[in-house]
Amino acid sequence: MSQATGTITPDSVGHRLCAACQSVGACKLGLKCLGLDDQGAVDFDILCGPQFEGGRGVAHGGWTAATLDEMLGTVAMLHQTLTVTKSLTVEFLKPVPIGQTLKGRAWNDHKQGHRWHNVGEIVLAATGVVLGRATGVFSQRNPDHFDRHEAWLKAELERVSDQPS
Ligand SMILES: CCCCCCCC/C=C\CCCCCCCC(=O)SCCNC(=O)CCNC(=O)[C@H](O)C(C)(C)COP(=O)(O)OP(=O)(O)OC[C@H]1O[C@@H](n2cnc3c(N)ncnc32)[C@H](O)[C@@H]1OP(=O)(O)O
């Protein structure tokens, strides 16, 4: 059930920007996808900007989780497959510094039916120490996933509005 992942043209390494970043032309989280390496893992250059500062000088945990979600979610995409996150488990191993060059790597550990079990890590580029790690299950979807969502949402909201108040 391999399929295209949308209408947006992928960049030279096969990565697509999420809907919210297409108008800017760059990932607002600060990721740059470098593509697949010779082991089938996806590499990233990453920088956490000051807009994501949580504690003094360090990233908000939501940035770390979102960044790992993006990294793990890119794995199937670079294999021409649309997946969405079913679950994500994040380990916040060390504070992530703002404005320091980081590296990311994500890969598929195994597949179980239509579910991709992916893994990824964020490291401090200067030393290679691992700052954050995630495992996640990504469910393969048909291209009509977002159309189905719109139809489901419409029906769901109509169901409530039909009820007498
Ligand atoms: C942002 C998406 C990226 C898309 C790519 C676009 C272009 C490029 C962009 C960017 C590149 C970088 C890469 C992005 C990385 C980020 C990844 C994310 O953060 S994804 C967002 C967070 N995750 C969700 O929103 C999932 C929400 N949950 C679900 O949709 C389901 O729970 C799901 C698919 C995870 C279930 O997985 P199951 O493996 O159990 O699949 P089954 O058994 O087929 O589905 C179970 C039930 O889920 C519902 N469901 C599934 N799809 C649905 C839909 N489209 N609308 C409504 N309900 C749906 C239905 O009730 C369905 O049952 P019935 O198929 O009806 O029998």
The ligand as an SDF file (V2000), in Angstrom:
LIG
                    3D

 67 69  0  0  0  0  0  0  0  0999 V2000
    0.8810   15.7780    9.6420 C   0  0  0  0  0  0  0  0  0  0  0  0
    0.6700   14.5550    8.7590 C   0  0  0  0  0  0  0  0  0  0  0  0
    1.6860   14.3110    7.7520 C   0  0  0  0  0  0  0  0  0  0  0  0
    1.1840   13.9260    6.4090 C   0  0  0  0  0  0  0  0  0  0  0  0
    2.0520   14.2440    5.2080 C   0  0  0  0  0  0  0  0  0  0  0  0
    1.6830   15.4870    4.4420 C   0  0  0  0  0  0  0  0  0  0  0  0
    2.6890   16.0130    3.5220 C   0  0  0  0  0  0  0  0  0  0  0  0
    4.0480   16.2690    4.1160 C   0  0  0  0  0  0  0  0  0  0  0  0
    4.1110   16.9100    5.4130 C   0  0  0  0  0  0  0  0  0  0  0  0
    5.1600   16.7530    6.3220 C   0  0  0  0  0  0  0  0  0  0  0  0
    6.3550   15.9120    6.1940 C   0  0  0  0  0  0  0  0  0  0  0  0
    7.0070   15.4440    7.4940 C   0  0  0  0  0  0  0  0  0  0  0  0
    6.4390   14.2450    8.1200 C   0  0  0  0  0  0  0  0  0  0  0  0
    5.3140   14.5700    9.0730 C   0  0  0  0  0  0  0  0  0  0  0  0
    5.5330   13.9420   10.4070 C   0  0  0  0  0  0  0  0  0  0  0  0
    4.4360   14.2590   11.3710 C   0  0  0  0  0  0  0  0  0  0  0  0
    3.5400   13.0990   11.5710 C   0  0  0  0  0  0  0  0  0  0  0  0
    2.3130   13.5050   12.3660 C   0  0  0  0  0  0  0  0  0  0  0  0
    2.4110   14.2240   13.3160 O   0  0  0  0  0  0  0  0  0  0  0  0
    0.7960   12.8640   11.8610 S   0  0  0  0  0  0  0  0  0  0  0  0
   -0.3510   13.7920   12.8820 C   0  0  0  0  0  0  0  0  0  0  0  0
   -0.6100   13.1550   14.2080 C   0  0  0  0  0  0  0  0  0  0  0  0
   -1.3130   11.9020   14.0700 N   0  0  0  0  0  0  0  0  0  0  0  0
   -2.6270   11.8830   13.7360 C   0  0  0  0  0  0  0  0  0  0  0  0
   -3.2890   12.8530   13.5130 O   0  0  0  0  0  0  0  0  0  0  0  0
   -3.2500   10.5300   13.6890 C   0  0  0  0  0  0  0  0  0  0  0  0
   -4.6490   10.5420   14.2810 C   0  0  0  0  0  0  0  0  0  0  0  0
   -5.1040    9.1790   14.4750 N   0  0  0  0  0  0  0  0  0  0  0  0
   -5.6320    8.4780   13.4540 C   0  0  0  0  0  0  0  0  0  0  0  0
   -5.8480    8.9470   12.3530 O   0  0  0  0  0  0  0  0  0  0  0  0
   -5.9230    7.0380   13.7310 C   0  0  0  0  0  0  0  0  0  0  0  0
   -6.0390    6.8260   15.1170 O   0  0  0  0  0  0  0  0  0  0  0  0
   -4.7830    6.1300   13.2110 C   0  0  0  0  0  0  0  0  0  0  0  0
   -4.6910    6.2310   11.6800 C   0  0  0  0  0  0  0  0  0  0  0  0
   -3.4210    6.5240   13.8170 C   0  0  0  0  0  0  0  0  0  0  0  0
   -5.1520    4.6970   13.5920 C   0  0  0  0  0  0  0  0  0  0  0  0
   -4.1030    3.8590   13.2220 O   0  0  0  0  0  0  0  0  0  0  0  0
   -4.3900    2.3070   13.0200 P   0  0  0  0  0  0  0  0  0  0  0  0
   -3.0970    1.6750   12.6940 O   0  0  0  0  0  0  0  0  0  0  0  0
   -5.1000    1.7880   14.2250 O   0  0  0  0  0  0  0  0  0  0  0  0
   -5.2570    2.3820   11.6770 O   0  0  0  0  0  0  0  0  0  0  0  0
   -6.7030    1.8370   11.3100 P   0  0  0  0  0  0  0  0  0  0  0  0
   -6.9160    0.5650   12.0220 O   0  0  0  0  0  0  0  0  0  0  0  0
   -6.7680    1.8540    9.8150 O   0  0  0  0  0  0  0  0  0  0  0  0
   -7.6950    3.0210   11.8360 O   0  0  0  0  0  0  0  0  0  0  0  0
   -8.4040    2.9170   13.0500 C   0  0  0  0  0  0  0  0  0  0  0  0
   -9.4760    3.9660   13.1000 C   0  0  0  0  0  0  0  0  0  0  0  0
   -8.9050    5.3130   13.0780 O   0  0  0  0  0  0  0  0  0  0  0  0
   -9.9050    6.1940   12.5580 C   0  0  0  0  0  0  0  0  0  0  0  0
   -9.4140    6.8970   11.3900 N   0  0  0  0  0  0  0  0  0  0  0  0
   -8.3700    6.5620   10.6320 C   0  0  0  0  0  0  0  0  0  0  0  0
   -8.1700    7.4460    9.6730 N   0  0  0  0  0  0  0  0  0  0  0  0
   -9.1470    8.3690    9.7880 C   0  0  0  0  0  0  0  0  0  0  0  0
   -9.4820    9.5410    9.0570 C   0  0  0  0  0  0  0  0  0  0  0  0
   -8.7680    9.9550    8.0070 N   0  0  0  0  0  0  0  0  0  0  0  0
  -10.5560   10.2460    9.4640 N   0  0  0  0  0  0  0  0  0  0  0  0
  -11.2630    9.8660   10.5290 C   0  0  0  0  0  0  0  0  0  0  0  0
  -10.9960    8.7550   11.2660 N   0  0  0  0  0  0  0  0  0  0  0  0
   -9.9480    8.0300   10.9020 C   0  0  0  0  0  0  0  0  0  0  0  0
  -11.0720    5.3400   12.1990 C   0  0  0  0  0  0  0  0  0  0  0  0
  -11.9580    5.2350   13.2970 O   0  0  0  0  0  0  0  0  0  0  0  0
  -10.4190    4.0170   11.9130 C   0  0  0  0  0  0  0  0  0  0  0  0
  -11.2650    2.9690   11.8530 O   0  0  0  0  0  0  0  0  0  0  0  0
  -11.9900    2.6400   10.4240 P   0  0  0  0  0  0  0  0  0  0  0  0
  -10.9450    2.8210    9.3150 O   0  0  0  0  0  0  0  0  0  0  0  0
  -13.1230    3.6220   10.2870 O   0  0  0  0  0  0  0  0  0  0  0  0
  -12.4270    1.2300   10.5360 O   0  0  0  0  0  0  0  0  0  0  0  0
  1  2  1  0
  2  3  1  0
  3  4  1  0
  4  5  1  0
  5  6  1  0
  6  7  1  0
  7  8  1  0
  8  9  1  0
  9 10  2  0
 10 11  1  0
 11 12  1  0
 12 13  1  0
 13 14  1  0
 14 15  1  0
 15 16  1  0
 16 17  1  0
 17 18  1  0
 18 19  2  0
 18 20  1  0
 20 21  1  0
 21 22  1  0
 22 23  1  0
 23 24  1  0
 24 25  2  0
 24 26  1  0
 26 27  1  0
 27 28  1  0
 28 29  1  0
 29 30  2  0
 29 31  1  0
 31 32  1  0
 31 33  1  0
 33 34  1  0
 33 35  1  0
 33 36  1  0
 36 37  1  0
 37 38  1  0
 38 39  2  0
 38 40  1  0
 38 41  1  0
 41 42  1  0
 42 43  2  0
 42 44  1  0
 42 45  1  0
 45 46  1  0
 46 47  1  0
 47 48  1  0
 47 62  1  0
 48 49  1  0
 49 50  1  0
 49 60  1  0
 50 51  1  0
 50 59  1  0
 51 52  2  0
 52 53  1  0
 53 54  1  0
 53 59  2  0
 54 55  1  0
 54 56  2  0
 56 57  1  0
 57 58  2  0
 58 59  1  0
 60 61  1  0
 60 62  1  0
 62 63  1  0
 63 64  1  0
 64 65  2  0
 64 66  1  0
 64 67  1  0
M  END
$$$$
